[in-house]
Amino acid sequence: MTRINMLLPLEEQHKKRFQKKLTTTIESLFYGTITVAVIEAVVAMIGFYFIGIPAPILWGFIVGITALIPGIGATLVWIPMTIILFAQGNQTAAIVAAVFGSVILSTLIDTILRAKIMGMRAEIHPLIIVIGVLGGLATFGFIGMFIGPLILSLFELVLEIYTENKNEI
């Protein structure tokens, strides 16, 4: 980090802010991803149990693993599950699984709660997290879910520093 600090054309106080923002953002993204995966796994286990899916603990665990991939994680489980339920002639359970998966798992937890949790610790607006994760995934692939929000949060800090310096002049 000292090499990066030497290269940054900023005053020492701004370098410290930059380093703190970088550290808190990375920690927030990492711990937020793990937290959301655990929450999503537990909610999936409970939902699958009430829907009547065989081995709900196993399927919830698989949702937790796939939840590490934002946006598409739980979808990799509940869409095939819905298709299988329909094919088995269990339309009611299939419809409930589809609604549960799309509304609760994919929308509420994977999108909204993920952005809230990831942004809380680093004090980043949830919209920046969502745009950063989606843009990062599209641009950089899997690692982009961390790089995208990181770039946007550092850009936000650069704008803050620029605005402060501009107002001082």
Backbone as JSON Lines, residues from 0, in Angstrom:
{"i":0,"aa":"M","n":[0.82,-1.19,0.0],"ca":[0.0,0.0,0.0],"c":[0.86,1.26,0.0]}
{"i":1,"aa":"T","n":[2.08,1.16,0.53],"ca":[2.92,2.35,0.57],"c":[3.35,2.78,-0.83]}
{"i":2,"aa":"R","n":[3.54,1.82,-1.72],"ca":[3.89,2.16,-3.11],"c":[2.74,2.92,-3.78]}
{"i":3,"aa":"I","n":[1.53,2.44,-3.55],"ca":[0.36,3.1,-4.12],"c":[0.24,4.5,-3.55]}
{"i":4,"aa":"N","n":[0.46,4.64,-2.24],"ca":[0.41,5.96,-1.61],"c":[1.42,6.92,-2.22]}
{"i":5,"aa":"M","n":[2.61,6.42,-2.53],"ca":[3.63,7.28,-3.13],"c":[3.2,7.75,-4.52]}
{"i":6,"aa":"L","n":[2.47,6.92,-5.23],"ca":[2.08,7.26,-6.6],"c":[0.86,8.19,-6.67]}
{"i":7,"aa":"L","n":[0.06,8.2,-5.62],"ca":[-1.14,9.03,-5.64],"c":[-0.79,10.5,-5.55]}
{"i":8,"aa":"P","n":[-1.28,11.29,-6.49],"ca":[-0.99,12.74,-6.46],"c":[-1.96,13.48,-5.53]}
{"i":9,"aa":"L","n":[-1.96,13.09,-4.27],"ca":[-2.88,13.67,-3.3],"c":[-2.11,14.1,-2.06]}
{"i":10,"aa":"E","n":[-2.73,15.01,-1.31],"ca":[-2.17,15.39,-0.03],"c":[-2.29,14.21,0.92]}
{"i":11,"aa":"E","n":[-1.47,14.21,1.97],"ca":[-1.42,13.08,2.89],"c":[-2.78,12.77,3.52]}
{"i":12,"aa":"Q","n":[-3.53,13.79,3.9],"ca":[-4.86,13.56,4.5],"c":[-5.81,12.88,3.53]}
{"i":13,"aa":"H","n":[-5.71,13.22,2.25],"ca":[-6.56,12.59,1.24],"c":[-6.11,11.17,0.95]}
{"i":14,"aa":"K","n":[-4.81,10.92,1.02],"ca":[-4.29,9.56,0.84],"c":[-4.84,8.64,1.92]}
{"i":15,"aa":"K","n":[-4.89,9.15,3.16],"ca":[-5.43,8.36,4.27],"c":[-6.91,8.06,4.06]}
{"i":16,"aa":"R","n":[-7.66,9.03,3.58],"ca":[-9.08,8.81,3.28],"c":[-9.23,7.76,2.18]}
{"i":17,"aa":"F","n":[-8.38,7.87,1.17],"ca":[-8.4,6.94,0.04],"c":[-8.13,5.52,0.53]}
{"i":18,"aa":"Q","n":[-7.11,5.37,1.38],"ca":[-6.75,4.06,1.91],"c":[-7.86,3.5,2.79]}
{"i":19,"aa":"K","n":[-8.45,4.35,3.63],"ca":[-9.54,3.9,4.49],"c":[-10.76,3.47,3.67]}
{"i":20,"aa":"K","n":[-11.09,4.25,2.64],"ca":[-12.24,3.92,1.78],"c":[-11.99,2.59,1.06]}
{"i":21,"aa":"L","n":[-10.79,2.4,0.58],"ca":[-10.43,1.17,-0.11],"c":[-10.58,-0.02,0.83]}
{"i":22,"aa":"T","n":[-10.04,0.09,2.03],"ca":[-10.1,-1.0,3.01],"c":[-11.53,-1.31,3.43]}
{"i":23,"aa":"T","n":[-12.29,-0.29,3.8],"ca":[-13.66,-0.54,4.26],"c":[-14.55,-1.05,3.15]}
{"i":24,"aa":"T","n":[-14.32,-0.61,1.93],"ca":[-15.13,-1.1,0.81],"c":[-14.85,-2.57,0.54]}
{"i":25,"aa":"I","n":[-13.59,-2.96,0.53],"ca":[-13.25,-4.36,0.29],"c":[-13.82,-5.24,1.4]}
{"i":26,"aa":"E","n":[-13.65,-4.82,2.65],"ca":[-14.2,-5.59,3.77],"c":[-15.72,-5.7,3.67]}
{"i":27,"aa":"S","n":[-16.35,-4.59,3.35],"ca":[-17.81,-4.57,3.25],"c":[-18.31,-5.49,2.15]}
{"i":28,"aa":"L","n":[-17.65,-5.49,1.01],"ca":[-18.05,-6.36,-0.09],"c":[-17.85,-7.83,0.26]}
{"i":29,"aa":"F","n":[-16.74,-8.13,0.9],"ca":[-16.46,-9.52,1.26],"c":[-17.44,-10.03,2.31]}
{"i":30,"aa":"Y","n":[-17.52,-9.32,3.43],"ca":[-18.41,-9.77,4.51],"c":[-19.88,-9.69,4.1]}
{"i":31,"aa":"G","n":[-20.23,-8.71,3.29],"ca":[-21.6,-8.61,2.8],"c":[-21.99,-9.78,1.94]}
{"i":32,"aa":"T","n":[-21.09,-10.22,1.08],"ca":[-21.35,-11.37,0.21],"c":[-21.57,-12.63,1.04]}
{"i":33,"aa":"I","n":[-20.73,-12.85,2.03],"ca":[-20.86,-14.02,2.89],"c":[-22.16,-13.96,3.69]}
{"i":34,"aa":"T","n":[-22.45,-12.79,4.26],"ca":[-23.66,-12.62,5.07],"c":[-24.91,-12.88,4.24]}
{"i":35,"aa":"V","n":[-24.96,-12.33,3.04],"ca":[-26.13,-12.53,2.18],"c":[-26.26,-13.99,1.79]}
{"i":36,"aa":"A","n":[-25.16,-14.67,1.52],"ca":[-25.22,-16.08,1.16],"c":[-25.8,-16.92,2.31]}
{"i":37,"aa":"V","n":[-25.4,-16.61,3.53],"ca":[-25.93,-17.35,4.69],"c":[-27.42,-17.06,4.88]}
{"i":38,"aa":"I","n":[-27.8,-15.79,4.79],"ca":[-29.22,-15.42,4.93],"c":[-30.05,-16.1,3.85]}
{"i":39,"aa":"E","n":[-29.56,-16.04,2.63],"ca":[-30.29,-16.64,1.51],"c":[-30.42,-18.15,1.69]}
{"i":40,"aa":"A","n":[-29.38,-18.8,2.19],"ca":[-29.44,-20.25,2.42],"c":[-30.49,-20.6,3.46]}
{"i":41,"aa":"V","n":[-30.5,-19.86,4.57],"ca":[-31.46,-20.14,5.65],"c":[-32.89,-19.9,5.17]}
{"i":42,"aa":"V","n":[-33.11,-18.78,4.49],"ca":[-34.46,-18.48,3.99],"c":[-34.89,-19.54,2.96]}
{"i":43,"aa":"A","n":[-33.96,-19.96,2.1],"ca":[-34.28,-21.0,1.12],"c":[-34.64,-22.31,1.79]}
{"i":44,"aa":"M","n":[-33.89,-22.69,2.83],"ca":[-34.2,-23.93,3.55],"c":[-35.62,-23.89,4.13]}
{"i":45,"aa":"I","n":[-35.96,-22.78,4.75],"ca":[-37.28,-22.64,5.35],"c":[-38.37,-22.66,4.26]}
{"i":46,"aa":"G","n":[-38.15,-21.88,3.2],"ca":[-39.12,-21.83,2.1],"c":[-39.3,-23.18,1.43]}
{"i":47,"aa":"F","n":[-38.2,-23.87,1.15],"ca":[-38.28,-25.17,0.5],"c":[-38.98,-26.2,1.39]}
{"i":48,"aa":"Y","n":[-38.76,-26.1,2.69],"ca":[-39.43,-26.99,3.64],"c":[-40.95,-26.81,3.54]}
{"i":49,"aa":"F","n":[-41.41,-25.55,3.57],"ca":[-42.86,-25.3,3.52],"c":[-43.46,-25.59,2.15]}
{"i":50,"aa":"I","n":[-42.68,-25.48,1.11],"ca":[-43.18,-25.82,-0.24],"c":[-43.29,-27.34,-0.38]}
{"i":51,"aa":"G","n":[-42.49,-28.07,0.38],"ca":[-42.52,-29.53,0.31],"c":[-41.44,-30.11,-0.57]}
{"i":52,"aa":"I","n":[-40.39,-29.38,-0.77],"ca":[-39.26,-29.86,-1.57],"c":[-38.5,-30.9,-0.76]}
{"i":53,"aa":"P","n":[-38.21,-32.06,-1.35],"ca":[-37.41,-33.05,-0.62],"c":[-36.0,-32.51,-0.33]}
{"i":54,"aa":"A","n":[-35.46,-32.83,0.81],"ca":[-34.11,-32.42,1.24],"c":[-33.94,-30.89,1.21]}
{"i":55,"aa":"P","n":[-34.78,-30.15,1.94],"ca":[-34.68,-28.69,1.9],"c":[-33.37,-28.14,2.45]}
{"i":56,"aa":"I","n":[-32.76,-28.87,3.39],"ca":[-31.47,-28.41,3.94],"c":[-30.39,-28.49,2.87]}
{"i":57,"aa":"L","n":[-30.37,-29.58,2.13],"ca":[-29.4,-29.73,1.04],"c":[-29.6,-28.63,-0.01]}
{"i":58,"aa":"W","n":[-30.84,-28.42,-0.43],"ca":[-31.11,-27.41,-1.45],"c":[-30.84,-25.99,-0.94]}
{"i":59,"aa":"G","n":[-31.1,-25.75,0.34],"ca":[-30.77,-24.46,0.93],"c":[-29.27,-24.23,0.96]}
{"i":60,"aa":"F","n":[-28.53,-25.29,1.27],"ca":[-27.07,-25.2,1.26],"c":[-26.56,-24.88,-0.14]}
{"i":61,"aa":"I","n":[-27.14,-25.53,-1.14],"ca":[-26.74,-25.27,-2.53],"c":[-27.07,-23.82,-2.92]}
{"i":62,"aa":"V","n":[-28.22,-23.33,-2.47],"ca":[-28.57,-21.92,-2.71],"c":[-27.53,-21.01,-2.07]}
{"i":63,"aa":"G","n":[-27.09,-21.35,-0.85],"ca":[-26.07,-20.56,-0.17],"c":[-24.76,-20.5,-0.94]}
{"i":64,"aa":"I","n":[-24.38,-21.63,-1.52],"ca":[-23.15,-21.67,-2.32],"c":[-23.32,-20.83,-3.59]}
{"i":65,"aa":"T","n":[-24.44,-21.02,-4.28],"ca":[-24.65,-20.28,-5.52],"c":[-24.93,-18.8,-5.26]}
{"i":66,"aa":"A","n":[-25.36,-18.45,-4.04],"ca":[-25.64,-17.05,-3.7],"c":[-24.37,-16.21,-3.68]}
{"i":67,"aa":"L","n":[-23.23,-16.85,-3.69],"ca":[-21.97,-16.11,-3.77],"c":[-21.83,-15.41,-5.13]}
{"i":68,"aa":"I","n":[-22.63,-15.84,-6.1],"ca":[-22.65,-15.19,-7.42],"c":[-23.86,-14.26,-7.43]}
{"i":69,"aa":"P","n":[-23.65,-12.96,-7.31],"ca":[-24.8,-12.05,-7.24],"c":[-25.6,-12.04,-8.53]}
{"i":70,"aa":"G","n":[-26.9,-11.86,-8.37],"ca":[-27.77,-11.73,-9.52],"c":[-28.31,-13.03,-10.07]}
{"i":71,"aa":"I","n":[-27.44,-14.04,-10.2],"ca":[-27.9,-15.29,-10.8],"c":[-27.81,-16.48,-9.86]}
{"i":72,"aa":"G","n":[-27.21,-16.31,-8.69],"ca":[-26.94,-17.42,-7.78],"c":[-28.12,-18.32,-7.49]}
{"i":73,"aa":"A","n":[-29.11,-17.81,-6.77],"ca":[-30.26,-18.64,-6.38],"c":[-31.09,-19.06,-7.59]}
{"i":74,"aa":"T","n":[-31.04,-18.27,-8.63],"ca":[-31.79,-18.58,-9.85],"c":[-31.35,-19.93,-10.43]}
{"i":75,"aa":"L","n":[-30.08,-20.25,-10.26],"ca":[-29.56,-21.52,-10.75],"c":[-30.19,-22.72,-10.05]}
{"i":76,"aa":"V","n":[-30.84,-22.47,-8.91],"ca":[-31.49,-23.55,-8.16],"c":[-33.0,-23.52,-8.36]}
{"i":77,"aa":"W","n":[-33.63,-22.36,-8.15],"ca":[-35.1,-22.36,-8.13],"c":[-35.74,-22.49,-9.51]}
{"i":78,"aa":"I","n":[-35.09,-22.08,-10.59],"ca":[-35.69,-22.26,-11.93],"c":[-35.74,-23.74,-12.31]}
{"i":79,"aa":"P","n":[-34.62,-24.49,-12.22],"ca":[-34.72,-25.92,-12.51],"c":[-35.67,-26.65,-11.56]}
{"i":80,"aa":"M","n":[-35.69,-26.22,-10.29],"ca":[-36.59,-26.83,-9.32],"c":[-38.05,-26.63,-9.75]}
{"i":81,"aa":"T","n":[-38.37,-25.44,-10.2],"ca":[-39.73,-25.14,-10.68],"c":[-40.08,-25.99,-11.9]}
{"i":82,"aa":"I","n":[-39.15,-26.11,-12.82],"ca":[-39.38,-26.9,-14.04],"c":[-39.62,-28.36,-13.68]}
{"i":83,"aa":"I","n":[-38.82,-28.89,-12.75],"ca":[-38.98,-30.28,-12.34],"c":[-40.33,-30.49,-11.66]}
{"i":84,"aa":"L","n":[-40.74,-29.57,-10.81],"ca":[-42.04,-29.67,-10.15],"c":[-43.18,-29.67,-11.16]}
{"i":85,"aa":"F","n":[-43.09,-28.8,-12.18],"ca":[-44.1,-28.79,-13.24],"c":[-44.12,-30.11,-13.99]}
{"i":86,"aa":"A","n":[-42.92,-30.62,-14.31],"ca":[-42.82,-31.88,-15.06],"c":[-43.38,-33.05,-14.26]}
{"i":87,"aa":"Q","n":[-43.28,-32.98,-12.96],"ca":[-43.81,-34.04,-12.1],"c":[-45.31,-33.89,-11.87]}
{"i":88,"aa":"G","n":[-45.9,-32.82,-12.41],"ca":[-47.33,-32.62,-12.28],"c":[-47.75,-31.89,-11.01]}
{"i":89,"aa":"N","n":[-46.81,-31.31,-10.32],"ca":[-47.1,-30.59,-9.08],"c":[-47.1,-29.08,-9.37]}
{"i":90,"aa":"Q","n":[-48.17,-28.63,-10.09],"ca":[-48.24,-27.24,-10.54],"c":[-48.3,-26.24,-9.39]}
{"i":91,"aa":"T","n":[-49.02,-26.56,-8.33],"ca":[-49.15,-25.63,-7.2],"c":[-47.78,-25.37,-6.57]}
{"i":92,"aa":"A","n":[-47.05,-26.45,-6.27],"ca":[-45.71,-26.3,-5.68],"c":[-44.78,-25.58,-6.65]}
{"i":93,"aa":"A","n":[-44.93,-25.83,-7.95],"ca":[-44.08,-25.18,-8.95],"c":[-44.33,-23.67,-8.98]}
{"i":94,"aa":"I","n":[-45.59,-23.28,-8.92],"ca":[-45.92,-21.85,-8.93],"c":[-45.41,-21.18,-7.66]}
{"i":95,"aa":"V","n":[-45.62,-21.83,-6.52],"ca":[-45.15,-21.27,-5.25],"c":[-43.62,-21.17,-5.25]}
{"i":96,"aa":"A","n":[-42.94,-22.19,-5.77],"ca":[-41.47,-22.17,-5.85],"c":[-40.99,-21.04,-6.77]}
{"i":97,"aa":"A","n":[-41.69,-20.84,-7.88],"ca":[-41.31,-19.77,-8.81],"c":[-41.49,-18.39,-8.19]}
{"i":98,"aa":"V","n":[-42.62,-18.2,-7.5],"ca":[-42.87,-16.91,-6.85],"c":[-41.88,-16.7,-5.7]}
{"i":99,"aa":"F","n":[-41.7,-17.72,-4.88],"ca":[-40.76,-17.64,-3.76],"c":[-39.35,-17.34,-4.27]}
{"i":100,"aa":"G","n":[-38.92,-18.06,-5.29],"ca":[-37.58,-17.87,-5.84],"c":[-37.38,-16.5,-6.46]}
{"i":101,"aa":"S","n":[-38.34,-16.08,-7.28],"ca":[-38.15,-14.8,-7.97],"c":[-38.34,-13.6,-7.06]}
{"i":102,"aa":"V","n":[-39.35,-13.64,-6.19],"ca":[-39.63,-12.47,-5.35],"c":[-38.73,-12.44,-4.11]}
{"i":103,"aa":"I","n":[-38.73,-13.52,-3.34],"ca":[-37.99,-13.53,-2.07],"c":[-36.49,-13.69,-2.29]}
{"i":104,"aa":"L","n":[-36.09,-14.78,-2.93],"ca":[-34.67,-15.07,-3.06],"c":[-33.95,-14.12,-4.02]}
{"i":105,"aa":"S","n":[-34.46,-14.0,-5.24],"ca":[-33.73,-13.21,-6.24],"c":[-33.9,-11.71,-6.1]}
{"i":106,"aa":"T","n":[-35.11,-11.25,-5.8],"ca":[-35.34,-9.8,-5.75],"c":[-35.04,-9.22,-4.37]}
{"i":107,"aa":"L","n":[-35.75,-9.7,-3.35],"ca":[-35.59,-9.1,-2.03],"c":[-34.21,-9.35,-1.42]}
{"i":108,"aa":"I","n":[-33.79,-10.6,-1.4],"ca":[-32.53,-10.91,-0.72],"c":[-31.34,-10.62,-1.63]}
{"i":109,"aa":"D","n":[-31.33,-11.22,-2.84],"ca":[-30.14,-11.14,-3.68],"c":[-29.89,-9.74,-4.23]}
{"i":110,"aa":"T","n":[-30.92,-8.96,-4.45],"ca":[-30.71,-7.64,-5.02],"c":[-30.78,-6.55,-3.95]}
{"i":111,"aa":"I","n":[-31.9,-6.44,-3.28],"ca":[-32.12,-5.32,-2.36],"c":[-31.31,-5.49,-1.08]}
{"i":112,"aa":"L","n":[-31.44,-6.63,-0.41],"ca":[-30.72,-6.84,0.84],"c":[-29.21,-6.85,0.62]}
{"i":113,"aa":"R","n":[-28.75,-7.46,-0.47],"ca":[-27.31,-7.5,-0.78],"c":[-26.76,-6.07,-0.88]}
{"i":114,"aa":"A","n":[-27.45,-5.21,-1.61],"ca":[-26.98,-3.83,-1.77],"c":[-26.97,-3.1,-0.43]}
{"i":115,"aa":"K","n":[-27.99,-3.32,0.38],"ca":[-28.07,-2.67,1.7],"c":[-26.93,-3.12,2.6]}
{"i":116,"aa":"I","n":[-26.75,-4.44,2.71],"ca":[-25.73,-4.98,3.61],"c":[-24.33,-4.6,3.15]}
{"i":117,"aa":"M","n":[-24.07,-4.74,1.87],"ca":[-22.74,-4.41,1.36],"c":[-22.41,-2.93,1.51]}
{"i":118,"aa":"G","n":[-23.41,-2.09,1.39],"ca":[-23.16,-0.66,1.47],"c":[-23.12,-0.09,2.86]}
{"i":119,"aa":"M","n":[-23.68,-0.81,3.85],"ca":[-23.77,-0.28,5.21],"c":[-22.41,0.0,5.83]}
{"i":120,"aa":"R","n":[-21.55,-0.97,5.84],"ca":[-20.27,-0.85,6.53],"c":[-19.36,0.2,5.87]}
{"i":121,"aa":"A","n":[-19.36,0.24,4.56],"ca":[-18.49,1.18,3.85],"c":[-19.18,2.51,3.57]}
{"i":122,"aa":"E","n":[-20.42,2.63,4.03],"ca":[-21.2,3.84,3.82],"c":[-21.29,4.2,2.33]}
{"i":123,"aa":"I","n":[-21.7,3.21,1.56],"ca":[-21.88,3.38,0.12],"c":[-23.37,3.25,-0.16]}
{"i":124,"aa":"H","n":[-23.88,4.11,-1.0],"ca":[-25.3,4.06,-1.34],"c":[-25.6,2.72,-2.02]}
{"i":125,"aa":"P","n":[-26.73,2.07,-1.66],"ca":[-27.07,0.77,-2.25],"c":[-27.13,0.78,-3.78]}
{"i":126,"aa":"L","n":[-27.55,1.88,-4.36],"ca":[-27.62,1.95,-5.81],"c":[-26.24,1.85,-6.45]}
{"i":127,"aa":"I","n":[-25.24,2.44,-5.8],"ca":[-23.87,2.33,-6.29],"c":[-23.41,0.88,-6.24]}
{"i":128,"aa":"I","n":[-23.81,0.18,-5.18],"ca":[-23.44,-1.24,-5.07],"c":[-24.09,-2.05,-6.2]}
{"i":129,"aa":"V","n":[-25.38,-1.84,-6.43],"ca":[-26.09,-2.59,-7.48],"c":[-25.47,-2.31,-8.85]}
{"i":130,"aa":"I","n":[-25.29,-1.04,-9.17],"ca":[-24.71,-0.67,-10.47],"c":[-23.28,-1.21,-10.58]}
{"i":131,"aa":"G","n":[-22.53,-1.1,-9.48],"ca":[-21.15,-1.59,-9.49],"c":[-21.07,-3.1,-9.67]}
{"i":132,"aa":"V","n":[-21.93,-3.84,-8.97],"ca":[-21.91,-5.3,-9.09],"c":[-22.32,-5.72,-10.5]}
{"i":133,"aa":"L","n":[-23.42,-5.18,-11.0],"ca":[-23.89,-5.57,-12.34],"c":[-22.91,-5.13,-13.43]}
{"i":134,"aa":"G","n":[-22.45,-3.9,-13.34],"ca":[-21.47,-3.41,-14.33],"c":[-20.16,-4.15,-14.22]}
{"i":135,"aa":"G","n":[-19.73,-4.43,-12.99],"ca":[-18.49,-5.17,-12.78],"c":[-18.56,-6.58,-13.31]}
{"i":136,"aa":"L","n":[-19.69,-7.26,-13.07],"ca":[-19.86,-8.62,-13.6],"c":[-19.84,-8.61,-15.12]}
{"i":137,"aa":"A","n":[-20.51,-7.64,-15.72],"ca":[-20.56,-7.57,-17.19],"c":[-19.19,-7.26,-17.78]}
{"i":138,"aa":"T","n":[-18.42,-6.43,-17.08],"ca":[-17.13,-5.99,-17.62],"c":[-15.98,-6.92,-17.27]}
{"i":139,"aa":"F","n":[-15.91,-7.34,-16.0],"ca":[-14.75,-8.09,-15.52],"c":[-15.03,-9.56,-15.22]}
{"i":140,"aa":"G","n":[-16.27,-10.0,-15.34],"ca":[-16.61,-11.37,-14.99],"c":[-16.84,-11.5,-13.49]}
{"i":141,"aa":"F","n":[-16.59,-12.69,-12.94],"ca":[-16.89,-12.97,-11.54],"c":[-16.21,-12.0,-10.58]}
{"i":142,"aa":"I","n":[-14.96,-11.7,-10.81],"ca":[-14.22,-10.8,-9.91],"c":[-14.78,-9.37,-9.98]}
{"i":143,"aa":"G","n":[-15.55,-9.09,-11.03],"ca":[-16.15,-7.77,-11.2],"c":[-17.18,-7.43,-10.14]}
{"i":144,"aa":"M","n":[-17.72,-8.46,-9.45],"ca":[-18.68,-8.16,-8.38],"c":[-18.0,-7.42,-7.24]}
{"i":145,"aa":"F","n":[-16.67,-7.5,-7.17],"ca":[-15.92,-6.74,-6.18],"c":[-15.29,-5.49,-6.81]}
{"i":146,"aa":"I","n":[-14.77,-5.65,-8.01],"ca":[-14.07,-4.54,-8.65],"c":[-15.04,-3.41,-9.02]}
{"i":147,"aa":"G","n":[-16.22,-3.74,-9.53],"ca":[-17.19,-2.71,-9.93],"c":[-17.57,-1.76,-8.8]}
{"i":148,"aa":"P","n":[-18.09,-2.27,-7.67],"ca":[-18.42,-1.38,-6.57],"c":[-17.2,-0.65,-6.0]}
{"i":149,"aa":"L","n":[-16.05,-1.31,-6.02],"ca":[-14.83,-0.69,-5.52],"c":[-14.46,0.52,-6.38]}
{"i":150,"aa":"I","n":[-14.5,0.36,-7.68],"ca":[-14.19,1.47,-8.58],"c":[-15.17,2.62,-8.38]}
{"i":151,"aa":"L","n":[-16.46,2.3,-8.29],"ca":[-17.46,3.36,-8.11],"c":[-17.32,4.07,-6.77]}
{"i":152,"aa":"S","n":[-17.03,3.33,-5.71],"ca":[-16.88,3.98,-4.4],"c":[-15.63,4.85,-4.36]}
{"i":153,"aa":"L","n":[-14.55,4.41,-5.0],"ca":[-13.35,5.24,-5.05],"c":[-13.57,6.46,-5.95]}
{"i":154,"aa":"F","n":[-14.32,6.29,-7.0],"ca":[-14.67,7.43,-7.86],"c":[-15.49,8.45,-7.08]}
{"i":155,"aa":"E","n":[-16.41,7.94,-6.25],"ca":[-17.21,8.83,-5.4],"c":[-16.31,9.62,-4.44]}
{"i":156,"aa":"L","n":[-15.31,8.96,-3.88],"ca":[-14.36,9.63,-2.98],"c":[-13.55,10.69,-3.74]}
{"i":157,"aa":"V","n":[-13.11,10.36,-4.93],"ca":[-12.37,11.32,-5.74],"c":[-13.22,12.56,-6.01]}
{"i":158,"aa":"L","n":[-14.49,12.36,-6.31],"ca":[-15.39,13.5,-6.52],"c":[-15.55,14.33,-5.25]}
{"i":159,"aa":"E","n":[-15.66,13.66,-4.1],"ca":[-15.75,14.39,-2.82],"c":[-14.51,15.24,-2.59]}
{"i":160,"aa":"I","n":[-13.34,14.64,-2.78],"ca":[-12.08,15.36,-2.58],"c":[-11.97,16.52,-3.55]}
{"i":161,"aa":"Y","n":[-12.32,16.29,-4.8],"ca":[-12.27,17.36,-5.81],"c":[-13.2,18.52,-5.43]}
{"i":162,"aa":"T","n":[-14.42,18.18,-5.0],"ca":[-15.39,19.21,-4.61],"c":[-14.89,20.0,-3.41]}
{"i":163,"aa":"E","n":[-14.33,19.31,-2.42],"ca":[-13.79,20.0,-1.24],"c":[-12.66,20.94,-1.62]}
{"i":164,"aa":"N","n":[-11.74,20.46,-2.47],"ca":[-10.62,21.3,-2.88],"c":[-11.07,22.47,-3.73]}
{"i":165,"aa":"K","n":[-12.05,22.25,-4.57],"ca":[-12.57,23.31,-5.43],"c":[-13.23,24.41,-4.58]}
{"i":166,"aa":"N","n":[-13.94,24.01,-3.54],"ca":[-14.62,24.98,-2.65],"c":[-13.63,25.75,-1.8]}
{"i":167,"aa":"E","n":[-12.44,25.18,-1.53],"ca":[-11.42,25.87,-0.74],"c":[-10.75,26.99,-1.52]}
{"i":168,"aa":"I","n":[-10.74,26.86,-2.84],"ca":[-10.04,27.85,-3.68],"c":[-10.84,29.11,-3.85]}
